[in-house]
Amino acid sequence: MDTDLQSKAMSALVNMHTAIKNVQLYPPTSPTVTTSIERLYLQLLDVLRQEAPLVFAESEKKILLRGKLLNQKEHEMIHVTSLLDILLQCGVKSISFDKGLEREELNTFIRLLAKKPETIQNEGGLPKLMAENKITHIYPDKKVYVSMDKDKEVIASVDIDHDQSIESPASAEDQGSDDPAGQAISRLTEDILNEQADLRAQASSELVKIIESLSFDRQRGLIERLSERLVEWIKLETSVTPAYKKICNGLQTLLQDLLSRERFAETIPIMDVFSKIHTGALKKDDPVIKVSLEVLRNTASEYNIHILFKEFTTNEKNKSAEAYQILAGFGDIILSPLLDIVRDVTDSKERVNVIHLIVAMGQTAIPAIKDRMNADAPWYYLRNLAYILGHIGNETSAHILVPLLLHKNDRVSMEALKSIGQTGGSQRGPLLLSVLPQVNEQLRINIIEMLGKVKCAKAVTNLVDMLKNKSLLASDEYISLQEKVCNALGAIGSPEAIPALSEIAESKSFLGIRSCPVEIKYAAKRALASIKRKQEENTGR
């Protein structure tokens, strides 16, 4: 029965933290906010029917619930430690819920805790605000009791007698240079960066033994203090040992903790090493890559991504650049929801922000974008996908854009053409020539211009054939097309085009039909001059 009640109380704490964060992340009337507070209220009523008051407290850096120390597994719940941090930042070390709790009391209390700590302090502190808002069934800093054994209890309140308090020895690494444990940790953090793999393996194994001998809070504190060294070790390490997995798990827990506290600057170096391994920027074997992928996936929770994306788009805490860097570090792991935003969100500023974020992820995003290239997708979505590929693609991925050249919306086809021009490399000519007969007149002119700009020698035969194409009516469109063909041939500079260009430039009739329009004639002369200049330059060499 007691175990069941403790489980319910723990669940209430987790949901309290969720409710506070929802108030911070969503509008006041959002269903997400009201639903989370209502769920918490019903949970608290259930617990209080069986036991009152329900007390959550901190004493000597230990977490207590219902007068009992939390076990290690409960300590590892980030929501619980983060909730305690919120209370401590508000100057409160314990909070008690009692029978008679009203729904509105809880609603007001959660919204108070969602405020910035400095705002609460400036307004007189949490106890004062609770009193002003007539919160009478929730008490701050109420004395609680901690069970030590069957025969004895000690008070664990704010003014606790330290002679009777729970022992909280200083961390080994804080005890000074003369402390053997501190010296051992110092030596091991040097050895894990040794060039010899066997020495690194032995040192990391011994370091893990020391870490595991500590309480959860001290484990987390030690890993945080050693995180810079551990990151350097991960960069260096080449094999997955039991110690490697455990240290990576410890860093993953630290990542969760740092993100929940929005300590983005400290998150970045840890994220960066796992991200570089995942993307291949740091070359590692598959087992090492797999561990990094697991860390990134486990860290990329919906809650964490929401926190990061909110800051990225609003810059509410002046940490937008840091949030951007962390989000980009997740790479293809979070691509699907980001691409959904590009497709579905109506706010153009938010769409642009996400597009820039995807571009920052680089070529890891290409496969996911390829999967989204559906002809039935909205035109603006396809145009944005083409834009992204134009910034992260390469000549091996340029073919993905070819179907968009045939899209009925001109803005889509033009963006695809621009992106092929930017990234297609040696494949630009063949890809553009493959659709040249099928595209509309305006796009054909644009493609011909690009073939000239990229000096596609393979296009000369096609362009000469177009130049010889007979037309009874010299329409403006026809003249413009032929001018572009001449210009492209001149830019390419192939002698193969000289006969056709010369016939146009020198004769009074155009292919025996009628006089050549003067615009085309001048374009042919310019092209010939350009080709001859290139020939002279080549001869001079």
Secondary structure as GFF3:
##gff-version 3
##sequence-region A 1 541
A	DSSP	alpha_helix	2	25	.	.	.	ID=ss1
A	DSSP	alpha_helix	31	50	.	.	.	ID=ss2
A	DSSP	beta_strand	54	59	.	.	.	ID=ss3
A	DSSP	beta_strand	62	65	.	.	.	ID=ss4
A	DSSP	beta_strand	68	69	.	.	.	ID=ss5
A	DSSP	alpha_helix	72	75	.	.	.	ID=ss6
A	DSSP	alpha_helix	78	89	.	.	.	ID=ss7
A	DSSP	beta_strand	94	97	.	.	.	ID=ss8
A	DSSP	alpha_helix	103	113	.	.	.	ID=ss9
A	DSSP	alpha_helix	117	122	.	.	.	ID=ss10
A	DSSP	alpha_helix	126	132	.	.	.	ID=ss11
A	DSSP	beta_strand	138	140	.	.	.	ID=ss12
A	DSSP	beta_strand	145	147	.	.	.	ID=ss13
A	DSSP	beta_strand	153	155	.	.	.	ID=ss14
A	DSSP	three_ten_helix	172	174	.	.	.	ID=ss15
A	DSSP	alpha_helix	180	191	.	.	.	ID=ss16
A	DSSP	alpha_helix	197	212	.	.	.	ID=ss17
A	DSSP	alpha_helix	216	236	.	.	.	ID=ss18
A	DSSP	alpha_helix	242	260	.	.	.	ID=ss19
A	DSSP	alpha_helix	264	279	.	.	.	ID=ss20
A	DSSP	alpha_helix	286	299	.	.	.	ID=ss21
A	DSSP	alpha_helix	302	314	.	.	.	ID=ss22
A	DSSP	alpha_helix	320	330	.	.	.	ID=ss23
A	DSSP	three_ten_helix	331	334	.	.	.	ID=ss24
A	DSSP	alpha_helix	335	344	.	.	.	ID=ss25
A	DSSP	alpha_helix	348	361	.	.	.	ID=ss26
A	DSSP	three_ten_helix	362	365	.	.	.	ID=ss27
A	DSSP	alpha_helix	366	371	.	.	.	ID=ss28
A	DSSP	alpha_helix	379	392	.	.	.	ID=ss29
A	DSSP	three_ten_helix	398	406	.	.	.	ID=ss30
A	DSSP	alpha_helix	410	423	.	.	.	ID=ss31
A	DSSP	three_ten_helix	425	427	.	.	.	ID=ss32
A	DSSP	alpha_helix	428	435	.	.	.	ID=ss33
A	DSSP	alpha_helix	441	453	.	.	.	ID=ss34
A	DSSP	three_ten_helix	457	459	.	.	.	ID=ss35
A	DSSP	alpha_helix	460	467	.	.	.	ID=ss36
A	DSSP	alpha_helix	476	492	.	.	.	ID=ss37
A	DSSP	three_ten_helix	495	497	.	.	.	ID=ss38
A	DSSP	alpha_helix	498	506	.	.	.	ID=ss39
A	DSSP	alpha_helix	518	540	.	.	.	ID=ss40
###
